[in-house]
Amino acid sequence: MSERRRAVLEVIALGVEDAVAAQDGGADRLELVTDMAADGLTPAVETFAGIRAAVDISLRVMLRLADGFAAGDVDALVRAAGEMRTAGADEFVLGFLDEHGGPDLSAVERIVAELDGCPWTFHRAIDRAADRDALRKQLADLPGLDAYLTAGSPDGVDDGFPVLLAETARTGEPGYEPRVMVGGGLRLDHVPRLRAAGVDAFHIGGAARPGGWAGPVSVDAVRRWRAALDG
């Protein structure tokens, strides 16, 4: 059996202080958002630029302008993507559903065209999809899609375990080439079972902030996650 690859640890960053702490703690990548009360929206270009200047790890920028999983103003999303690209952003996070719970292909395709081949994650909209398998197959040919951020369930990892294990087992099948990145109610005690199943990408937000969302990312908290993933 080949040695398993090092797990990716992605940490939500709201600003430069978070980003530096996450990098110092051993994070591989940041997800840059603002407004966690709305589950994470597109940050200001200036925030991106400040973080990009402060750290050298990968940085994925959220493209989402309103709470929920409807795209809303697609023209504004395309503009936001273009502004971030101009500022130097080269990795992104997005995901939109239509009124039937399928992927909003017209919106996603327009935004992805603006990204011009940059890698991107389809986020937890998949956990609200009417048919996860169909969504994956509909998105399979979009350029740059290399990860699904998912808890396996809208209610979090505790409920989503069977789905996470089943989808990880299908890695490499049509629609299942992007890696499974687990996030959403993720706890340290979930890690051994997920690693044993082959999951090699993990996403944390609140778990990196012992003081809650009002407080910054803790270097020590990120280190604990790094150690658990490497263990």
C-alpha positions in Angstrom: 0.0 0.0 0.0 1.4 3.4 -1.0 2.0 5.9 1.7 -1.1 8.2 2.1 -0.5 11.8 1.0 -0.3 14.6 3.5 -3.8 15.9 4.3 -4.7 19.5 3.2 -5.8 21.7 6.1 -7.8 24.8 5.0 -8.7 27.5 7.5 -11.3 30.3 7.1 -9.6 33.7 7.3 -11.4 37.0 7.8 -8.4 39.2 7.8 -4.6 39.4 8.0 -4.4 38.4 11.6 -6.3 35.2 10.9 -4.2 34.4 7.9 -0.9 34.8 9.6 -2.0 32.7 12.6 -3.3 30.0 10.3 -0.1 29.8 8.3 2.0 29.8 11.5 -0.1 26.9 12.8 0.5 24.8 9.8 -2.5 25.5 7.5 -1.9 24.7 3.8 -4.6 26.9 2.5 -7.0 29.7 3.5 -10.6 30.3 2.5 -11.1 34.1 2.5 -14.5 35.3 3.4 -16.4 38.1 5.1 -19.6 38.2 7.1 -19.9 34.8 8.8 -23.4 35.7 10.0 -24.3 35.1 6.4 -22.1 31.9 6.2 -19.3 33.7 4.3 -19.5 36.3 1.5 -17.0 37.8 -0.9 -14.5 40.0 0.9 -13.2 43.3 -0.2 -10.4 43.3 -2.7 -8.3 45.3 -0.2 -8.7 42.5 2.3 -7.5 40.0 -0.2 -4.6 42.1 -1.2 -3.5 42.6 2.5 -3.7 38.8 3.1 -1.9 38.0 -0.1 0.9 40.3 0.9 1.1 38.8 4.4 1.2 35.0 3.7 2.5 32.7 1.0 0.2 29.7 1.3 -2.7 29.1 -1.1 -5.7 31.4 -0.8 -9.2 30.7 -2.1 -11.5 33.6 -2.3 -15.3 33.2 -1.8 -17.5 34.3 -4.6 -21.0 34.8 -2.9 -22.8 38.1 -2.5 -25.8 37.1 -0.3 -26.9 34.5 2.2 -28.3 31.3 0.8 -27.5 29.3 -2.3 -29.2 31.2 -5.0 -26.7 33.1 -7.3 -28.7 36.4 -7.2 -27.0 39.1 -9.3 -24.7 37.0 -11.6 -23.4 40.1 -13.3 -22.1 41.4 -10.0 -20.6 38.0 -9.2 -18.8 38.0 -12.6 -17.5 41.6 -11.8 -16.3 40.5 -8.4 -14.5 37.6 -9.9 -12.8 39.8 -12.5 -11.8 42.3 -9.8 -10.3 39.6 -7.7 -8.4 38.2 -10.7 -7.1 41.6 -11.5 -5.8 41.9 -7.9 -4.0 38.6 -8.2 -6.4 36.0 -6.8 -5.9 32.7 -8.5 -8.1 30.3 -6.5 -11.8 30.5 -5.7 -14.8 29.1 -3.9 -18.3 29.2 -5.2 -21.5 27.1 -5.6 -25.1 28.0 -6.6 -28.3 26.0 -6.8 -31.5 26.7 -8.9 -35.0 26.7 -7.5 -35.2 22.9 -8.0 -32.1 22.1 -6.0 -30.0 21.4 -9.0 -26.8 23.3 -9.9 -27.4 26.7 -11.4 -25.3 25.9 -14.4 -25.8 29.2 -16.2 -24.5 31.2 -13.2 -21.7 28.8 -12.4 -20.6 28.6 -16.1 -20.5 32.4 -16.4 -18.4 32.8 -13.3 -16.0 30.0 -14.1 -15.5 31.5 -17.6 -14.3 34.6 -15.8 -11.9 32.6 -13.7 -10.1 31.5 -16.9 -9.0 28.0 -15.7 -8.2 28.9 -12.0 -8.8 26.1 -9.5 -11.9 26.4 -7.5 -14.0 24.6 -4.8 -17.7 23.9 -5.1 -18.8 24.6 -1.5 -21.5 23.3 0.8 -24.3 24.1 -1.6 -23.8 20.4 -2.6 -25.2 19.5 0.9 -28.5 21.2 0.0 -28.7 19.7 -3.5 -31.7 17.6 -4.5 -29.4 15.0 -6.0 -25.7 15.1 -5.1 -24.7 12.5 -7.7 -26.5 14.3 -10.5 -24.9 17.6 -9.4 -21.4 16.2 -9.6 -22.0 14.7 -13.0 -23.5 18.0 -14.3 -20.4 19.9 -13.1 -17.8 17.3 -14.1 -16.5 19.0 -17.2 -16.2 22.5 -15.8 -12.5 23.7 -15.9 -10.7 24.2 -12.6 -13.1 22.4 -10.3 -10.8 20.4 -8.0 -12.7 20.0 -4.7 -16.1 19.7 -3.1 -16.4 21.3 0.4 -19.0 19.1 2.1 -20.2 17.8 5.4 -22.2 15.1 3.7 -25.4 16.6 5.1 -26.9 20.0 5.7 -26.8 19.2 9.4 -23.1 18.6 9.6 -20.5 15.9 9.6 -22.1 13.8 12.4 -25.1 13.2 10.1 -23.1 13.2 6.9 -20.6 10.4 7.7 -22.2 7.7 5.5 -22.3 10.0 2.5 -18.7 11.2 3.1 -17.4 7.7 3.3 -19.4 6.6 0.2 -18.3 9.5 -1.9 -14.7 9.2 -0.9 -14.8 5.5 -1.9 -15.9 6.6 -5.4 -12.9 9.0 -5.9 -11.8 8.8 -9.6 -15.2 7.8 -11.0 -16.9 10.3 -13.4 -18.0 13.3 -11.4 -15.9 12.1 -8.4 -12.5 13.3 -9.6 -12.5 16.4 -7.4 -11.2 15.7 -3.9 -13.6 15.5 -1.0 -12.8 18.3 1.5 -14.7 17.8 4.7 -16.0 20.8 6.6 -19.1 21.8 8.5 -19.4 20.8 12.2 -16.1 19.0 11.9 -14.4 18.0 15.1 -11.0 16.5 16.0 -12.6 13.3 17.0 -13.9 12.8 13.5 -10.4 12.9 12.0 -9.1 9.3 12.6 -12.2 7.7 10.9 -12.1 10.1 8.0 -8.4 9.7 7.5 -8.8 5.9 7.6 -11.4 6.1 4.9 -9.1 8.1 2.6 -10.2 11.6 3.2 -7.2 13.9 2.8 -8.7 17.5 2.9 -10.2 19.2 5.9 -11.8 22.7 6.3 -12.2 24.5 9.7 -13.6 27.8 10.7 -15.0 28.0 14.2 -12.8 25.1 15.3 -9.8 27.4 14.8 -11.3 30.1 17.0 -11.6 29.1 20.7 -13.1 32.5 21.4 -15.8 32.2 18.7 -16.2 34.1 15.5 -15.6 37.4 17.4 -12.1 36.2 18.2 -9.1 35.6 15.9 -7.7 32.3 14.6 -5.6 30.6 17.3 -2.1 29.4 16.2 -2.4 26.7 18.9 -5.8 25.5 17.7 -4.5 25.2 14.1 -1.4 23.3 15.4 -3.6 20.8 17.1 -5.5 20.1 13.8 -2.2 19.9 11.9 -0.9 17.3 14.4 -4.2 15.3 14.2 -4.1 15.2 10.4 -0.5 14.2 10.3 -0.9 11.6 13.1 
